[in-house]
Amino acid sequence: MPKLFRRCRWNSATSMAALAAVVALVTGAGVALANSTTGSAQAANSASAKAVSASTPTSGIAPAMSCSGVAQLDLAAAVPGVPFEITSATELAASANALGNWAACDVKGVIAPQLHFEIKLPEAGWQANYLQVGCGGLCGNTSVTSAPASAGCVPLTTGAFAVASSDEGHYQGGGLFSTDPTLRADFGYESDHELVQAAKAVIKQYYGQAATHSYFDGCSQGGHQALTEAQRYPADFDGIIAGAPANNFTALNTFSHAWTAQSVYLNGGPATITNADLHQAVLKGCGAPADGIIADPLSCTWDPGTIQCGAGQTSTSDAYCLTADQVTTLRRIYAGPTDEHGQLLYPGYQLRGSELNWAGIITPAAATGASGDISFVRETLRYQIFDSPQPTLTYKDIKFTATYYKKVMRLGEGMYDATDPDLTAFKKAGGKLILWHGLGDQHIPAVGTMAYYKAVEKIMGGETDTKTFARLFLLPGVAHCGGGQGPDTFDALTAITDWVTKGDAPASLTTKSVDSSGNTTASRPVYPFPYHAKNTTGGPATDASSYTPVKSTAEAGLKLDWLGSFRSGYETVGNWVGGKWVVTKGKN
């Protein structure tokens, strides 16, 4: 879950250069691999849905004290139960601010015992808004400039928001910190709740008044943080943007990633799949349009066995075919991890059409190389899911049985996971939630987010009632938190603020493909689940006006036989707590 990506662009070479330095951390030995393959993608993925000039911030609420004075504040007792201290407060020139062309008071501090945070406080233009951003992988650093669905968007570029982020309580990008129960809890669910309280206390001191509205934006682990806030602390934020959420953290980082790893490295041998030739066969099998983007991949059931090599046949560029082992690998990847009874151990699987995004994560560069999935599993398995460290375990030790599932999930479901679909308290508090996920996501299958959203619908009164406060948008062809083959640039910040402040629920989001010069090369609308955009006009595939919403029968009818719930598709909600199943909602 390593990426923290783009959504909007601003016209500032300095800002772009600063954002290019942002690199999300991933687990264990995969750090070097993921940083080399995703760090550059993060820099490239700071593109735009709205181009704005690097102008002077608009008038707003002026600070009530100097930036240097913030460093002298004694706020240890400002928030009961959340002792924290300011370690520095320095002036940040507008030209050096990666968020936009506005000068800031850059505040850094620590919440006990070692939760490090950073807050950028606009020196002009503040509109009483607060934005908290999540992190990626297993965190381990503050990433205040990496607002996945907000970076570069108006009004973030003009200083209307104070922005904060934390390292979730530890320095490491790996899972070793989880051997400490306090740090485990900080990462699992406490850090963001503590940060929002501390940040609001600092904001009130600096401006002499409190923030009027608060928002959260995160993708991957940041999406997990977002849903944790909505479920556990429903009054913390007015609006939440949760991208590609790793909310089913335990099952994802053990069963899902281990399943793909064991599928690619069949019987512990070399990788069976190492190239992208497969993708063209999938597009043909799924009847993809000329632009190569499958808008409704859940509806495609293409079987890789249809292109298995015949006796004596070998694959060539002109006649691509699959070996028997490759067919087995792909069938397993598209089916998802199951136990001995055929029940899913994670509510998701790779969608057809995502194959070009697998490189380095699901598939290695060479048959004898290691995939990213291997390292994701390793850190979680060794340090995060058992009561004591298991430093010798690897992905090969995962058993896909109901008994092993219960053993693994015993700690995770109460500590790391954010799978509760009952958002009654969040809705009652007036909260608004935008979920989004790339359908070509190679890290976190988008099916899991669909299943979670359907669970929310089940608990919250159905599709119509749920859309009054929560909506899910699925981006065709888009990889994990950005990138991929489809338009991946959009502005969710304006959408969520309009929903919170004006009551304008987003009927669609416009996604764009943007080149290195900031020019839009393609645009496409995305509609709330279970609708997708279809070119019904015959107009250019690259023009959003060519598309209209069409309901996906596959998405609307999605049901999963998942062991994590008593019934398929989260229909009845139960968790494995204290060594037994506990029904929390919906028993019938």
VEXDREN-2710 file (C-alpha; in Angstrom, 1 decimal):
% VEXDREN-2710
k/r/px/py/pz
1/MET/0.0/0.0/0.0
2/PRO/2.7/2.4/-0.8
3/LYS/1.3/5.3/-2.9
4/LEU/0.2/8.8/-2.1
5/PHE/-0.8/10.4/-5.4
6/ARG/-2.0/13.2/-7.5
7/ARG/-5.4/14.8/-8.1
8/CYS/-4.9/18.4/-9.1
9/ARG/-2.1/20.5/-10.6
10/TRP/-1.0/24.0/-9.8
11/ASN/1.3/26.2/-12.0
12/SER/4.3/26.3/-9.8
13/ALA/7.6/24.7/-10.9
14/THR/8.8/25.0/-7.3
15/SER/5.8/23.1/-6.0
16/MET/6.2/20.4/-8.5
17/ALA/9.9/19.9/-7.7
18/ALA/9.0/19.7/-4.0
19/LEU/6.3/17.1/-4.6
20/ALA/8.7/15.1/-6.7
21/ALA/10.7/14.4/-3.6
22/VAL/7.7/12.8/-1.8
23/VAL/8.2/9.1/-1.5
24/ALA/5.8/6.8/0.4
25/LEU/7.3/4.0/2.5
26/VAL/6.4/0.4/2.2
27/THR/7.1/-2.6/4.3
28/GLY/10.3/-4.4/5.1
29/ALA/12.6/-5.4/2.3
30/GLY/10.2/-4.1/-0.2
31/VAL/11.1/-0.5/0.7
32/ALA/13.9/-0.2/-1.8
33/LEU/11.9/-1.9/-4.5
34/ALA/8.8/0.1/-3.9
35/ASN/10.6/3.4/-3.6
36/SER/12.4/2.9/-6.9
37/THR/9.2/1.9/-8.7
38/THR/6.6/4.1/-7.0
39/GLY/8.5/7.1/-5.8
40/SER/8.9/8.4/-9.4
41/ALA/5.2/7.6/-10.0
42/GLN/4.2/9.7/-7.1
43/ALA/6.1/12.6/-8.4
44/ALA/4.6/12.1/-11.9
45/ASN/1.2/11.7/-10.3
46/SER/0.8/15.2/-8.9
47/ALA/-1.3/16.2/-11.9
48/SER/-4.3/18.4/-12.2
49/ALA/-8.0/18.7/-12.6
50/LYS/-7.9/22.4/-12.1
51/ALA/-5.0/24.6/-13.2
52/VAL/-4.6/27.7/-11.1
53/SER/-2.1/30.5/-11.2
54/ALA/0.5/30.9/-8.5
55/SER/-1.2/34.0/-7.2
56/THR/-1.3/35.8/-3.9
57/PRO/-3.6/34.1/-1.4
58/THR/-7.1/35.5/-1.1
59/SER/-8.0/37.5/2.0
60/GLY/-8.9/35.5/5.0
61/ILE/-8.4/35.2/8.7
62/ALA/-5.1/36.6/9.8
63/PRO/-2.9/35.0/12.5
64/ALA/-3.4/36.3/16.1
65/MET/0.2/35.7/17.0
66/SER/3.7/35.3/15.4
67/CYS/5.0/32.1/14.0
68/SER/7.9/32.2/16.4
69/GLY/5.5/32.6/19.3
70/VAL/4.0/29.2/18.5
71/ALA/7.2/27.5/19.4
72/GLN/6.9/29.0/22.9
73/LEU/3.4/27.7/23.5
74/ASP/3.0/25.3/26.4
75/LEU/0.2/23.0/25.2
76/ALA/1.0/19.9/27.2
77/ALA/-2.4/20.1/28.9
78/ALA/-4.4/21.7/26.1
79/VAL/-6.1/18.4/25.2
80/PRO/-7.0/16.1/28.1
81/GLY/-5.6/12.7/27.5
82/VAL/-3.4/13.8/24.5
83/PRO/-0.2/15.3/25.9
84/PHE/1.8/17.0/23.2
85/GLU/4.6/19.5/22.7
86/ILE/5.6/21.9/19.9
87/THR/9.2/21.2/18.9
88/SER/9.6/23.9/16.2
89/ALA/7.7/26.6/14.4
90/THR/9.4/28.2/11.4
91/GLU/8.5/30.6/8.6
92/LEU/8.0/28.9/5.3
93/ALA/8.3/31.1/2.2
94/ALA/5.5/30.8/-0.4
95/SER/8.0/29.8/-3.0
96/ALA/9.1/26.8/-0.9
97/ASN/5.7/25.5/-0.1
98/ALA/4.9/22.3/-2.0
99/LEU/1.1/22.7/-1.3
100/GLY/0.8/26.0/-3.1
101/ASN/2.1/29.6/-3.4
102/TRP/1.3/30.7/0.2
103/ALA/3.6/31.5/3.1
104/ALA/3.1/29.3/6.1
105/CYS/4.1/28.8/9.7
106/ASP/5.5/25.3/9.6
107/VAL/4.8/23.7/13.0
108/LYS/6.3/20.4/14.1
109/GLY/5.7/18.5/17.3
110/VAL/5.3/15.3/19.2
111/ILE/2.3/13.6/20.8
112/ALA/3.2/11.2/23.6
113/PRO/4.9/8.8/23.4
114/GLN/6.4/9.4/19.9
115/LEU/3.8/10.5/17.4
116/HIS/5.5/13.1/15.2
117/PHE/3.3/15.6/13.4
118/GLU/3.6/18.6/11.1
119/ILE/1.1/21.4/10.6
120/LYS/1.3/24.0/7.8
121/LEU/-0.6/27.2/9.0
122/PRO/-1.3/29.7/6.2
123/GLU/-0.1/33.2/7.1
124/ALA/-2.7/34.7/4.8
125/GLY/-5.9/33.5/3.1
126/TRP/-7.0/31.0/5.8
127/GLN/-10.7/30.4/5.5
128/ALA/-11.2/28.5/8.8
129/ASN/-10.7/25.1/7.1
130/TYR/-8.6/22.2/8.4
131/LEU/-7.3/19.3/6.3
132/GLN/-5.6/16.2/7.7
133/VAL/-3.9/13.9/5.3
134/GLY/-3.0/10.2/5.6
135/CYS/0.1/8.3/4.7
136/GLY/1.1/5.2/2.7
137/GLY/2.4/1.7/3.4
138/LEU/3.1/1.3/7.1
139/CYS/3.8/5.1/7.3
140/GLY/6.8/6.1/9.4
141/ASN/7.1/9.7/8.2
142/THR/5.0/12.8/8.1
143/SER/3.5/13.5/4.6
144/VAL/1.7/16.8/4.9
145/THR/2.3/17.6/1.2
146/SER/0.8/14.4/0.0
147/ALA/-3.0/15.1/-0.1
148/PRO/-4.1/12.4/-2.6
149/ALA/-7.3/13.9/-3.7
150/SER/-6.6/17.4/-2.7
151/ALA/-3.0/18.4/-3.6
152/GLY/-2.9/21.4/-5.9
153/CYS/-6.7/22.0/-5.8
154/VAL/-8.3/25.3/-5.3
155/PRO/-8.6/26.4/-2.6
156/LEU/-5.7/24.4/-1.1
157/THR/-3.2/26.2/-3.2
158/THR/-4.4/29.6/-1.9
159/GLY/-3.9/28.9/1.8
160/ALA/-7.6/28.4/2.7
161/PHE/-6.7/25.2/4.6
162/ALA/-4.4/24.5/7.5
163/VAL/-2.9/21.1/6.7
164/ALA/-1.5/18.5/9.0
165/SER/-0.1/14.9/8.9
166/SER/1.7/12.5/11.2
167/ASP/4.0/9.5/11.1
168/GLU/1.4/7.4/12.9
169/GLY/3.8/7.0/15.9
170/HIS/6.9/5.5/14.5
171/TYR/9.9/6.1/12.3
172/GLN/10.2/2.8/10.5
173/GLY/8.6/1.9/7.2
174/GLY/8.5/-1.8/8.2
175/GLY/6.3/-3.5/10.8
176/LEU/8.8/-3.9/13.7
177/PHE/7.1/-1.1/15.6
178/SER/4.1/-3.3/16.1
179/THR/5.9/-5.4/18.7
180/ASP/5.1/-2.5/21.1
181/PRO/1.4/-2.4/22.0
182/THR/1.2/1.4/22.3
183/LEU/2.8/2.0/18.9
184/ARG/0.6/-0.8/17.5
185/ALA/-2.5/1.0/18.7
186/ASP/-1.3/4.4/17.4
187/PHE/-0.9/2.9/14.0
188/GLY/-4.1/0.8/14.2
189/TYR/-6.6/3.5/15.1
190/GLU/-5.4/6.2/17.7
191/SER/-3.0/8.5/15.9
192/ASP/-5.4/10.4/13.7
193/HIS/-7.8/11.0/16.5
194/GLU/-5.0/12.4/18.6
195/LEU/-3.6/14.5/15.8
196/VAL/-6.9/16.2/14.9
197/GLN/-7.3/17.3/18.6
198/ALA/-3.8/18.5/18.9
199/ALA/-3.9/20.3/15.5
200/LYS/-7.1/22.0/16.3
201/ALA/-5.7/23.3/19.6
202/VAL/-2.7/24.8/17.8
203/ILE/-4.9/26.3/15.1
204/LYS/-7.1/28.0/17.8
205/GLN/-4.0/29.5/19.4
206/TYR/-2.5/30.7/16.2
207/TYR/-5.6/32.3/14.7
208/GLY/-7.4/33.1/17.9
209/GLN/-10.4/31.1/16.7
210/ALA/-11.2/27.5/16.0
211/ALA/-11.5/25.9/12.5
212/THR/-15.0/25.9/11.2
213/HIS/-14.8/22.7/9.1
214/SER/-12.5/19.8/9.2
215/TYR/-11.7/17.3/6.4
216/PHE/-9.6/14.2/5.9
217/ASP/-7.9/12.9/2.7
218/GLY/-6.0/9.7/2.4
219/CYS/-5.3/6.8/0.0
220/SER/-4.2/3.2/0.6
221/GLN/-3.2/3.2/4.3
222/GLY/-4.5/6.8/4.3
223/GLY/-7.9/5.3/3.1
224/HIS/-7.7/3.0/6.0
225/GLN/-7.1/5.9/8.3
226/ALA/-10.1/7.7/6.7
227/LEU/-12.5/4.9/7.4
228/THR/-11.1/4.3/10.9
229/GLU/-12.1/7.9/11.6
230/ALA/-15.6/7.6/10.2
231/GLN/-16.2/4.4/12.1
232/ARG/-14.5/5.0/15.5
233/TYR/-14.5/8.8/15.8
234/PRO/-17.4/10.0/13.7
235/ALA/-17.4/13.6/15.0
236/ASP/-13.7/14.3/14.2
237/PHE/-14.3/15.3/10.5
238/ASP/-17.1/16.9/8.6
239/GLY/-15.9/15.4/5.3
240/ILE/-13.8/12.4/4.6
241/ILE/-12.1/11.3/1.3
242/ALA/-11.1/7.6/1.4
243/GLY/-9.1/6.4/-1.6
244/ALA/-8.3/2.7/-2.3
245/PRO/-8.7/2.0/1.5
246/ALA/-6.6/-0.7/3.1
247/ASN/-9.4/-1.0/5.6
248/ASN/-9.4/-4.8/5.7
249/PHE/-5.8/-4.5/6.6
250/THR/-5.2/-7.9/8.2
251/ALA/-6.7/-10.1/5.6
252/LEU/-5.3/-8.0/2.8
253/ASN/-1.7/-8.1/4.0
254/THR/-1.8/-11.8/4.8
255/PHE/-4.3/-13.8/2.7
256/SER/-4.7/-11.5/-0.3
257/HIS/-1.0/-10.7/-0.9
258/ALA/0.2/-14.2/0.1
259/TRP/-2.3/-15.8/-2.3
260/THR/-1.1/-13.8/-5.3
261/ALA/2.5/-14.6/-4.3
262/GLN/1.9/-18.3/-3.9
263/SER/0.0/-18.2/-7.2
264/VAL/2.8/-16.5/-9.1
265/TYR/5.5/-18.7/-7.4
266/LEU/3.7/-22.0/-7.8
267/ASN/5.0/-24.6/-5.4
268/GLY/7.7/-22.2/-4.3
269/GLY/9.3/-22.2/-7.7
270/PRO/10.2/-19.4/-10.1
271/ALA/7.6/-16.9/-11.1
272/THR/5.2/-18.2/-13.8
273/ILE/4.2/-14.7/-15.1
274/THR/6.7/-11.9/-15.7
275/ASN/5.5/-9.9/-18.7
276/ALA/2.5/-7.9/-19.9
277/ASP/1.7/-9.7/-23.1
278/LEU/-1.3/-11.1/-21.3
279/HIS/-3.1/-7.8/-21.1
280/GLN/-3.9/-7.6/-24.8
281/ALA/-5.5/-11.1/-24.7
282/VAL/-7.6/-9.9/-21.7
283/LEU/-8.7/-6.8/-23.5
284/LYS/-9.8/-8.9/-26.5
285/GLY/-11.5/-11.5/-24.2
286/CYS/-13.4/-8.8/-22.3
287/GLY/-14.5/-6.9/-25.5
288/ALA/-12.7/-3.7/-24.5
289/PRO/-13.2/-0.6/-26.7
290/ALA/-10.5/0.8/-28.8
291/ASP/-9.0/2.9/-26.0
292/GLY/-8.2/-0.3/-24.1
293/ILE/-10.0/0.8/-20.9
294/ILE/-12.5/-1.7/-19.5
295/ALA/-15.2/0.4/-17.8
296/ASP/-17.0/-2.5/-16.1
297/PRO/-14.4/-5.1/-15.4
298/LEU/-16.4/-6.9/-12.7
299/SER/-18.7/-8.0/-15.5
300/CYS/-15.9/-9.7/-17.5
301/THR/-15.4/-13.4/-16.8
302/TRP/-12.8/-14.2/-19.5
303/ASP/-11.0/-17.5/-18.7
304/PRO/-7.2/-17.6/-19.3
305/GLY/-7.7/-21.3/-20.2
306/THR/-9.1/-20.1/-23.6
307/ILE/-5.5/-19.2/-24.7
308/GLN/-3.7/-22.1/-23.2
309/CYS/-0.9/-23.4/-25.5
310/GLY/-1.7/-26.6/-27.4
311/ALA/0.5/-29.6/-27.5
312/GLY/3.9/-28.6/-28.8
313/GLN/2.9/-25.0/-29.1
314/THR/5.1/-22.2/-27.6
315/SER/4.1/-18.6/-27.1
316/THR/5.2/-15.9/-29.5
317/SER/4.4/-12.3/-30.0
318/ASP/2.2/-13.2/-32.9
319/ALA/0.6/-16.1/-31.3
320/TYR/0.5/-15.5/-27.5
321/CYS/-0.5/-18.4/-25.4
322/LEU/-0.2/-19.6/-21.8
323/THR/1.4/-22.6/-20.3
324/ALA/-0.7/-24.8/-18.0
325/ASP/1.0/-23.3/-14.9
326/GLN/0.3/-19.8/-16.2
327/VAL/-3.3/-20.6/-16.6
328/THR/-3.4/-21.9/-13.0
329/THR/-1.7/-18.8/-11.7
330/LEU/-4.1/-16.5/-13.5
331/ARG/-7.2/-18.3/-12.5
332/ARG/-6.1/-18.1/-8.9
333/ILE/-5.3/-14.4/-9.1
334/TYR/-8.7/-13.6/-10.7
335/ALA/-10.5/-15.8/-8.2
336/GLY/-8.9/-14.5/-5.0
337/PRO/-7.9/-16.4/-1.8
338/THR/-10.2/-19.1/-0.7
339/ASP/-10.2/-21.7/2.0
340/GLU/-10.8/-25.4/1.8
341/HIS/-14.5/-24.9/1.4
342/GLY/-14.2/-22.3/-1.4
343/GLN/-15.0/-19.3/0.8
344/LEU/-13.0/-16.1/0.2
345/LEU/-10.5/-15.2/2.9
346/TYR/-10.4/-11.6/1.6
347/PRO/-13.4/-9.9/0.0
348/GLY/-11.7/-9.2/-3.2
349/TYR/-9.6/-10.3/-6.2
350/GLN/-7.8/-8.8/-9.1
351/LEU/-10.0/-7.6/-11.9
352/ARG/-9.4/-8.4/-15.5
353/GLY/-7.7/-5.4/-17.2
354/SER/-5.4/-4.6/-14.4
355/GLU/-2.5/-6.7/-15.7
356/LEU/-0.2/-3.8/-16.9
357/ASN/-0.1/-2.6/-13.4
358/TRP/1.1/-5.8/-11.8
359/ALA/4.8/-5.3/-12.6
360/GLY/6.9/-5.2/-9.5
361/ILE/4.0/-5.9/-7.2
362/ILE/2.3/-9.1/-8.3
363/THR/4.8/-10.1/-10.9
364/PRO/8.6/-9.7/-10.6
365/ALA/10.9/-8.4/-13.3
366/ALA/12.5/-11.8/-13.7
367/ALA/11.4/-15.3/-12.9
368/THR/13.8/-15.6/-10.0
369/GLY/13.2/-12.1/-8.6
370/ALA/11.0/-11.1/-5.7
371/SER/7.6/-9.4/-6.0
372/GLY/6.3/-6.6/-3.8
373/ASP/3.6/-8.9/-2.4
374/ILE/6.2/-11.0/-0.7
375/SER/7.5/-8.1/1.3
376/PHE/4.0/-6.8/2.2
377/VAL/3.2/-10.2/3.7
378/ARG/6.5/-10.6/5.5
379/GLU/6.2/-7.5/7.8
380/THR/2.6/-8.1/8.7
381/LEU/3.1/-11.8/9.3
382/ARG/6.2/-11.4/11.4
383/TYR/5.4/-8.5/13.6
384/GLN/1.8/-7.3/13.4
385/ILE/-0.8/-10.1/13.6
386/PHE/0.4/-12.4/16.4
387/ASP/0.9/-11.7/20.1
388/SER/4.7/-12.1/19.8
389/PRO/7.1/-11.7/16.9
390/GLN/7.5/-14.5/14.4
391/PRO/10.7/-13.4/12.7
392/THR/11.1/-16.4/10.5
393/LEU/7.7/-16.5/8.8
394/THR/7.3/-15.8/5.1
395/TYR/4.4/-15.8/2.6
396/LYS/5.0/-19.5/2.1
397/ASP/3.8/-20.2/5.7
398/ILE/0.3/-18.8/5.1
399/LYS/-2.3/-21.6/5.2
400/PHE/-5.5/-21.0/3.3
401/THR/-7.9/-22.6/5.7
402/ALA/-10.7/-21.5/7.9
403/THR/-8.8/-22.4/11.0
404/TYR/-5.7/-20.4/10.1
405/TYR/-7.9/-17.5/9.1
406/LYS/-9.4/-17.3/12.6
407/LYS/-6.0/-17.5/14.1
408/VAL/-4.7/-14.7/12.0
409/MET/-7.7/-12.4/12.4
410/ARG/-8.0/-12.7/16.2
411/LEU/-5.9/-9.6/16.8
412/GLY/-6.2/-7.8/13.5
413/GLU/-10.0/-7.3/13.4
414/GLY/-10.0/-5.4/16.7
415/MET/-6.7/-3.5/16.2
416/TYR/-6.0/-2.8/12.5
417/ASP/-9.2/-3.3/10.6
418/ALA/-11.8/-0.7/9.7
419/THR/-14.5/-2.9/8.3
420/ASP/-17.6/-1.9/10.3
421/PRO/-20.3/-0.8/7.9
422/ASP/-22.5/0.8/10.5
423/LEU/-21.9/4.5/9.9
424/THR/-24.9/5.7/11.8
425/ALA/-23.0/7.9/14.1
426/PHE/-21.0/9.5/11.3
427/LYS/-24.2/10.2/9.4
428/LYS/-25.9/11.6/12.5
429/ALA/-23.0/13.9/13.1
430/GLY/-23.5/15.3/9.6
431/GLY/-20.4/13.7/8.1
432/LYS/-20.0/13.2/4.3
433/LEU/-17.9/10.4/2.8
434/ILE/-16.4/10.1/-0.7
435/LEU/-14.9/6.7/-1.4
436/TRP/-12.9/6.1/-4.6
437/HIS/-10.9/3.3/-6.0
438/GLY/-9.0/2.6/-9.3
439/LEU/-10.4/-0.5/-11.0
440/GLY/-6.9/-1.4/-12.2
441/ASP/-5.5/-1.3/-8.6
442/GLN/-2.6/-3.9/-8.3
443/HIS/-2.2/-3.5/-4.5
444/ILE/-5.7/-3.4/-3.1
445/PRO/-8.4/-5.0/-5.2
446/ALA/-11.3/-2.6/-5.8
447/VAL/-13.8/-5.4/-5.3
448/GLY/-13.1/-5.2/-1.5
449/THR/-14.2/-1.5/-1.5
450/MET/-17.3/-2.4/-3.5
451/ALA/-18.2/-5.1/-1.0
452/TYR/-17.7/-2.7/1.9
453/TYR/-19.9/0.0/0.3
454/LYS/-22.6/-2.6/-0.3
455/ALA/-22.3/-3.5/3.4
456/VAL/-22.8/0.1/4.3
457/GLU/-25.9/0.2/2.0
458/LYS/-27.2/-2.9/3.8
459/ILE/-26.9/-1.4/7.2
460/MET/-27.7/2.2/6.4
461/GLY/-31.1/1.7/4.7
462/GLY/-30.2/0.9/1.1
463/GLU/-28.8/2.7/-2.0
464/THR/-30.9/5.8/-1.8
465/ASP/-30.4/6.5/1.9
466/THR/-26.7/5.8/1.7
467/LYS/-26.1/8.2/-1.1
468/THR/-27.3/11.1/1.1
469/PHE/-24.0/10.9/3.0
470/ALA/-21.7/8.5/1.3
471/ARG/-20.8/7.7/-2.4
472/LEU/-18.3/5.4/-4.1
473/PHE/-16.5/6.3/-7.4
474/LEU/-14.7/3.7/-9.4
475/LEU/-12.0/4.9/-11.9
476/PRO/-11.6/2.6/-14.9
477/GLY/-8.0/1.5/-15.7
478/VAL/-6.5/3.5/-12.8
479/ALA/-3.9/1.8/-10.7
480/HIS/-3.2/2.0/-7.0
481/CYS/-4.0/5.6/-5.9
482/GLY/-3.2/6.8/-9.4
483/GLY/-1.3/6.0/-12.6
484/GLY/-2.4/3.2/-14.8
485/GLN/-4.2/3.4/-18.2
486/GLY/-7.3/5.5/-17.4
487/PRO/-7.7/9.2/-16.5
488/ASP/-6.6/9.5/-12.9
489/THR/-6.6/13.2/-12.1
490/PHE/-9.6/14.7/-10.3
491/ASP/-10.7/17.2/-7.7
492/ALA/-12.4/15.5/-4.7
493/LEU/-11.6/18.3/-2.3
494/THR/-14.0/20.8/-4.0
495/ALA/-16.6/18.0/-4.2
496/ILE/-16.4/17.2/-0.5
497/THR/-16.4/20.8/0.7
498/ASP/-19.4/21.6/-1.5
499/TRP/-21.2/18.6/-0.1
500/VAL/-20.4/19.7/3.5
501/THR/-21.0/23.4/3.2
502/LYS/-23.7/23.6/0.5
503/GLY/-25.3/20.2/0.6
504/ASP/-24.3/19.6/-3.1
505/ALA/-23.8/15.8/-3.3
506/PRO/-21.4/15.0/-6.2
507/ALA/-23.4/13.5/-9.1
508/SER/-20.2/12.7/-10.9
509/LEU/-16.5/13.5/-10.8
510/THR/-14.5/14.4/-13.9
511/THR/-11.3/12.5/-14.3
512/LYS/-8.5/13.7/-16.6
513/SER/-5.3/12.5/-18.1
514/VAL/-2.7/15.3/-17.9
515/ASP/0.7/15.4/-19.6
516/SER/3.9/16.7/-18.1
517/SER/3.1/20.2/-19.3
518/GLY/-0.2/20.3/-17.6
519/ASN/-2.3/19.8/-20.7
520/THR/-5.4/17.7/-20.5
521/THR/-5.2/14.8/-23.0
522/ALA/-8.4/13.0/-22.1
523/SER/-11.3/13.4/-19.8
524/ARG/-14.0/11.0/-18.6
525/PRO/-16.8/11.2/-16.0
526/VAL/-17.1/8.7/-13.1
527/TYR/-20.5/8.2/-11.6
528/PRO/-21.5/6.9/-8.1
529/PHE/-21.5/3.1/-7.7
530/PRO/-23.0/1.1/-9.3
531/TYR/-23.0/3.3/-12.4
532/HIS/-20.2/3.5/-14.9
533/ALA/-19.6/5.8/-17.8
534/LYS/-20.4/4.5/-21.3
535/ASN/-19.8/6.2/-24.6
536/THR/-23.4/6.3/-25.8
537/THR/-23.0/9.2/-28.2
538/GLY/-20.3/7.9/-30.5
539/GLY/-18.2/11.0/-29.7
540/PRO/-14.4/10.9/-29.0
541/ALA/-13.4/8.5/-26.3
542/THR/-11.1/11.2/-24.8
543/ASP/-14.0/13.6/-24.3
544/ALA/-16.1/13.5/-21.1
545/SER/-19.1/14.8/-23.0
546/SER/-19.3/11.5/-25.0
547/TYR/-20.3/9.5/-21.9
548/THR/-23.5/8.9/-20.0
549/PRO/-24.2/6.8/-16.8
550/VAL/-25.1/3.2/-17.2
551/LYS/-25.9/0.9/-14.3
552/SER/-23.6/-2.1/-13.9
553/THR/-25.6/-5.2/-13.3
554/ALA/-22.4/-7.0/-12.0
555/GLU/-21.7/-4.2/-9.5
556/ALA/-25.3/-3.9/-8.3
557/GLY/-25.6/-7.7/-7.9
558/LEU/-22.2/-8.2/-6.3
559/LYS/-22.2/-10.9/-3.5
560/LEU/-19.2/-12.5/-2.0
561/ASP/-19.0/-15.8/-0.1
562/TRP/-16.5/-14.3/2.4
563/LEU/-15.5/-16.0/5.6
564/GLY/-15.1/-12.6/7.3
565/SER/-18.9/-12.2/7.6
566/PHE/-21.6/-14.7/8.5
567/ARG/-23.2/-14.3/5.1
568/SER/-22.0/-13.3/1.7
569/GLY/-21.1/-9.7/0.8
570/TYR/-21.1/-8.4/4.4
571/GLU/-24.9/-9.1/4.4
572/THR/-24.7/-10.1/8.1
573/VAL/-22.0/-8.4/10.1
574/GLY/-19.9/-10.4/12.5
575/ASN/-16.3/-10.1/13.8
576/TRP/-13.9/-12.6/15.3
577/VAL/-13.4/-11.1/18.7
578/GLY/-11.8/-12.7/21.8
579/GLY/-11.8/-16.2/20.1
580/LYS/-15.4/-16.2/19.0
581/TRP/-17.7/-14.8/16.4
582/VAL/-19.6/-11.8/17.7
583/VAL/-22.6/-10.5/15.7
584/THR/-22.7/-6.7/15.7
585/LYS/-25.5/-6.0/13.3
586/GLY/-28.0/-7.5/10.9
587/LYS/-28.6/-11.0/12.2
588/ASN/-31.6/-12.5/10.7
END
